[in-house]
Amino acid sequence: MHIRRTSVHNAWDNAIEPIAAIAPGAELTVETADASGGQLGPASGAADVAALDFGRVNPVTGPFLVEGAAPGDALVIDVLDMSVGDWGWTACIPGFGLLADDFPDAHLRVSAIGDGGAELLPGLRVPVVPMIGTIGVAPPEPGEHSIVPPRRWGGNMDVRHIGPGARLVLPVGVDGALLSLGDAHAAMGDGEVCGTGVETDATVRLRVDVRRGAAPPTPVIETDPRTQRTGAALVTTGIGPDLMQASRDAARALVAEVAARTGMAPVDAYLLASVAADLKISEIVDAPNWIVSAHLELSLLP
């Protein structure tokens, strides 16, 4: 089964009619649209970012009815393969992102994708590690629910490890599960600090199965080794009693350090952090202060 990226929706709603039914254990190939829903293209600029209609962002292809799946079951999704488009975009969107107050203006970088890399800036290529940003099942609560925040049922989780070779286990909330997916990235850092990765379209091959009565309380992921970063890294820290503020401090320090070392514009260093740096909780036991660290591989610094 091959589903085109034209069969999309922009909200979670268990009343949406499924576009196809699949048997447990079946494989399917799904095309996904980029996160702007076609609002941005290779020739777009910052003004187009400022004009984004958030009602059209993160379109997901689906929903797919999984035969026999029922509330209380687990939906087991194996990501068998994934290819991404030949271009992608990364943006600073006004009012959105971890450092929205620091970077209030719209900013856009369009990357050429190919040969295992995405050229975020002239001469600066980040490794392509494809992932699915948004994948989930319909919630049992009636009505439309925003596609932007993640939930127990999955959705816009932006876990960069959900890519080829990964297994995702979701709780089923309604009969048939009603699986949908989209928001592919060619590259993204843990935390996606500016709110975007290298956003692109994609083709994803999946296998979907059902475990009866085995719904996890929240999504569970088994990762593939290719998503692990192993190179020497530049690491900055945020320290304090609030993990969100510590995350901001770590990201802000990384942006400043990259800009100081390279001469890169701070806003571009912010985009680089979003697509290639990983936020980690490094310590959460030594009250009253916790540590969040931001890691960026040194090989990416020009």
Secondary structure, 3 states (H helix, E strand, C coil): CEECCCCEECEECCCCCCCEEECCCEEEEEEECCCCCCCCCCCCCHHHHHCCCHHHCCCEEEEEEECCCCCCCEEEEEEEEEEECCEEEEEECCCCCCCCCCCCCCEEEEEEEECCEEEEECCEEEECCCEEEEEEECCCCCCCEECCCCECCEECCCCCCCCCCCEEEEECCCCCCCEEEEEEECCCCCCCCCCCCCECCEEEEEEEEEECCCCCCCCEEECCHHHCCCCCEEEEEEEECCHHHHHHHHHHHHHHHHHHHHCCCHHHHHHHHHHHCEEEEEECCCCCCEEEEEEEEHHHCC
